[in-house]
Amino acid sequence: MSHFPSTDGSGGLGHRIRQAVLRLDTRGRIVSLASIGALLVLVLALVSTTLLTSSPGALKPGHGGGHNHDAQTVTASTIPPPKLDRHLCPLTGERAGHGKVPQRPAIGIKIGNDPAARPQSGLLYADIVYEEMAEGGITRYLAVFQCRQAALIGPVRSVRWDDWHVLASYNHPILAYSGGISYWEQLAAGLHWLYNADATFYPMANAYFRTSNRYPPENLYTSTARLWALDPKNHLPPPAQFQYRNKPAASSQPARVVTIAGYSEGQNVTWTWDPKAGAWMRSQGGVPDTDANGQQLHATNVVIQFVGTQNEPYYESGTVYGVESITEGTGTAYVLRNGRVEKGTWKTPKYGDTMELRLTNGDLMALSPGNTWVEEVPVNRYPVQIQK
């Protein structure tokens, strides 16, 4: 039984197109020119029978019964973004280098987190990192850069449904990834409010390179400079995604170690406050989580966002369905900052709106100026343990 949705109602032409596209699906490999030509022919045939992205509007997935992906695509928010302070980086709240925010869009880069992908490069330099459930208990990262930059980022992996839903509130971002389920690639390519930097097609492939010290698909890398060079329209910086203030809320509680039990590959993900570094240090499976240079991954802020999840309609690894994290709606949230923890709620009225964090008394939860790591944790699956 095919897991690709029927588009022509007959199971004939549509089925053959989908099977051929599946065979061309590179999953992290840059396709040949011949494959690109074949794929273009197939896409033209598919477009003649259906327009997958012809009906704009926010996806409204349910938390239990699944949703229909056909002819639907998330749109950016129509709410005017808040006025930017040209002196403060919108994604960190820090004073911008040279006193002025760079006039460039945000970049969201998909980075692997399976054992073969570690240690990664570039995560330490991101403004914001989102950790998303992928499939089979494995998580992946969406690393977002705007004020900050990095010369080596990767390994770059395939796109997922979550990625453009998270980036919808970023104005006109660049989404950088390498291949994926062909249907996801088609949807991402039809989102006109982002630049679709799919490494499996040219000229976008020019922004990526292979290293010789790893095996494919874990050897594909990029840089912020290469990705910004792809988008010649000089789109503006994104709106701030969080509120910032220097001091935590008076109702916050001391926290020394915060653990998300069994979150990644069944292993505990632990954030430990280091007062000397002024940062939360990340460990996984009881050992420090380090980048390719041997530095432990760390963040000024950690936002733990409990989200509803559902299976994708497609297999991502063999016979394992991908997992979609529902970041529209509301739920429980923790904010870790300054060696303290605040508990409250997150709320995103619709995809494209920025997430609002509030304490249980209704006051806004604010972050400390600096980089942020957002843990998208499936609700009722992975308990949070706090040690004072």
CORWOGI-V23590 format. One record per backbone hydrogen bond with DSSP energy under -1.0 kcal/mol. CO is the residue of the C=O (numbers start at 1). NH is the residue of the N-H. E is the energy in kcal/mol with one decimal. If there is no record, write none. Layout:
co=CO nh=NH e=E
co=CO nh=NH e=E
This chain:
co=12 nh=16 e=-2.4
co=13 nh=17 e=-2.7
co=14 nh=18 e=-2.5
co=15 nh=19 e=-2.4
co=16 nh=20 e=-2.2
co=17 nh=21 e=-2.9
co=18 nh=22 e=-2.5
co=19 nh=23 e=-1.9
co=20 nh=24 e=-1.5
co=32 nh=36 e=-2.2
co=33 nh=37 e=-2.4
co=34 nh=38 e=-2.3
co=35 nh=39 e=-2.7
co=36 nh=40 e=-2.5
co=37 nh=41 e=-2.0
co=38 nh=42 e=-2.1
co=39 nh=43 e=-2.8
co=40 nh=44 e=-2.4
co=41 nh=45 e=-1.9
co=42 nh=46 e=-2.5
co=43 nh=47 e=-2.9
co=44 nh=48 e=-1.5
co=46 nh=49 e=-1.2
co=46 nh=50 e=-1.8
co=51 nh=54 e=-1.4
co=69 nh=72 e=-1.4
co=73 nh=57 e=-1.4
co=85 nh=88 e=-1.5
co=86 nh=101 e=-2.7
co=87 nh=96 e=-3.0
co=89 nh=93 e=-2.6
co=92 nh=370 e=-2.6
co=94 nh=89 e=-3.4
co=96 nh=99 e=-2.1
co=97 nh=100 e=-1.4
co=102 nh=104 e=-1.9
co=106 nh=174 e=-2.4
co=107 nh=145 e=-2.3
co=108 nh=176 e=-3.1
co=109 nh=143 e=-2.6
co=110 nh=157 e=-1.9
co=111 nh=141 e=-2.9
co=114 nh=117 e=-1.8
co=120 nh=292 e=-2.3
co=121 nh=154 e=-2.2
co=122 nh=125 e=-1.4
co=123 nh=126 e=-1.1
co=127 nh=372 e=-1.9
co=128 nh=144 e=-3.4
co=129 nh=374 e=-3.5
co=130 nh=142 e=-2.3
co=131 nh=376 e=-2.2
co=132 nh=140 e=-2.6
co=134 nh=323 e=-2.8
co=135 nh=138 e=-2.2
co=137 nh=265 e=-3.7
co=138 nh=134 e=-3.1
co=140 nh=132 e=-3.1
co=141 nh=111 e=-2.7
co=142 nh=130 e=-2.3
co=143 nh=109 e=-2.7
co=144 nh=127 e=-2.0
co=144 nh=128 e=-1.7
co=145 nh=107 e=-2.5
co=150 nh=224 e=-2.3
co=153 nh=222 e=-1.9
co=154 nh=121 e=-2.8
co=155 nh=112 e=-1.9
co=157 nh=178 e=-2.2
co=160 nh=163 e=-1.2
co=162 nh=166 e=-2.3
co=163 nh=167 e=-1.9
co=167 nh=170 e=-2.1
co=173 nh=195 e=-2.7
co=174 nh=108 e=-3.2
co=175 nh=197 e=-2.3
co=176 nh=110 e=-2.4
co=177 nh=199 e=-3.0
co=179 nh=159 e=-2.4
co=181 nh=185 e=-2.2
co=182 nh=186 e=-2.2
co=183 nh=187 e=-2.3
co=184 nh=188 e=-2.9
co=185 nh=189 e=-2.3
co=188 nh=191 e=-1.4
co=191 nh=194 e=-1.2
co=195 nh=175 e=-2.7
co=195 nh=197 e=-1.1
co=196 nh=198 e=-1.2
co=197 nh=177 e=-1.5
co=198 nh=201 e=-1.6
co=201 nh=205 e=-1.9
co=203 nh=206 e=-1.8
co=204 nh=207 e=-2.1
co=205 nh=208 e=-1.8
co=209 nh=221 e=-2.9
co=215 nh=218 e=-1.7
co=219 nh=211 e=-2.1
co=220 nh=156 e=-2.9
co=221 nh=209 e=-2.3
co=222 nh=153 e=-2.3
co=223 nh=227 e=-1.8
co=224 nh=228 e=-2.9
co=225 nh=229 e=-1.6
co=227 nh=230 e=-1.1
co=243 nh=367 e=-3.1
co=249 nh=252 e=-1.7
co=253 nh=341 e=-2.9
co=256 nh=273 e=-2.7
co=257 nh=387 e=-3.2
co=258 nh=271 e=-3.1
co=259 nh=385 e=-2.9
co=260 nh=263 e=-1.4
co=260 nh=269 e=-2.0
co=264 nh=267 e=-2.1
co=267 nh=264 e=-1.7
co=268 nh=285 e=-2.4
co=269 nh=260 e=-3.1
co=270 nh=283 e=-2.5
co=271 nh=258 e=-2.7
co=272 nh=281 e=-3.0
co=274 nh=278 e=-1.9
co=274 nh=279 e=-1.5
co=279 nh=274 e=-2.7
co=280 nh=299 e=-2.0
co=281 nh=272 e=-2.3
co=282 nh=289 e=-2.5
co=283 nh=270 e=-2.5
co=284 nh=287 e=-1.3
co=287 nh=284 e=-2.4
co=289 nh=297 e=-3.4
co=291 nh=294 e=-2.2
co=295 nh=291 e=-2.7
co=297 nh=282 e=-3.0
co=299 nh=280 e=-3.3
co=301 nh=373 e=-2.0
co=302 nh=336 e=-3.1
co=303 nh=375 e=-3.1
co=304 nh=334 e=-2.0
co=305 nh=377 e=-2.2
co=307 nh=379 e=-2.7
co=308 nh=326 e=-3.3
co=310 nh=324 e=-3.3
co=314 nh=322 e=-1.6
co=317 nh=320 e=-1.8
co=320 nh=316 e=-3.1
co=320 nh=317 e=-1.5
co=322 nh=312 e=-3.1
co=324 nh=310 e=-1.6
co=329 nh=348 e=-3.0
co=331 nh=346 e=-2.4
co=332 nh=306 e=-2.3
co=333 nh=344 e=-2.9
co=334 nh=304 e=-2.6
co=335 nh=342 e=-2.3
co=336 nh=302 e=-1.9
co=337 nh=340 e=-1.9
co=339 nh=255 e=-2.3
co=340 nh=337 e=-2.2
co=341 nh=253 e=-2.5
co=342 nh=335 e=-2.6
co=344 nh=333 e=-2.1
co=345 nh=358 e=-2.6
co=346 nh=331 e=-1.8
co=347 nh=356 e=-2.8
co=348 nh=329 e=-2.8
co=350 nh=353 e=-2.4
co=356 nh=347 e=-1.6
co=357 nh=365 e=-2.7
co=358 nh=345 e=-2.8
co=359 nh=362 e=-2.1
co=363 nh=359 e=-3.8
co=367 nh=245 e=-2.4
co=371 nh=301 e=-1.8
co=372 nh=129 e=-2.2
co=373 nh=303 e=-2.6
co=374 nh=131 e=-3.0
co=375 nh=305 e=-3.0
co=375 nh=377 e=-1.1
co=377 nh=307 e=-2.4
co=378 nh=381 e=-1.3
co=383 nh=261 e=-2.4
co=385 nh=259 e=-2.9
co=387 nh=256 e=-3.2
co=387 nh=257 e=-1.9
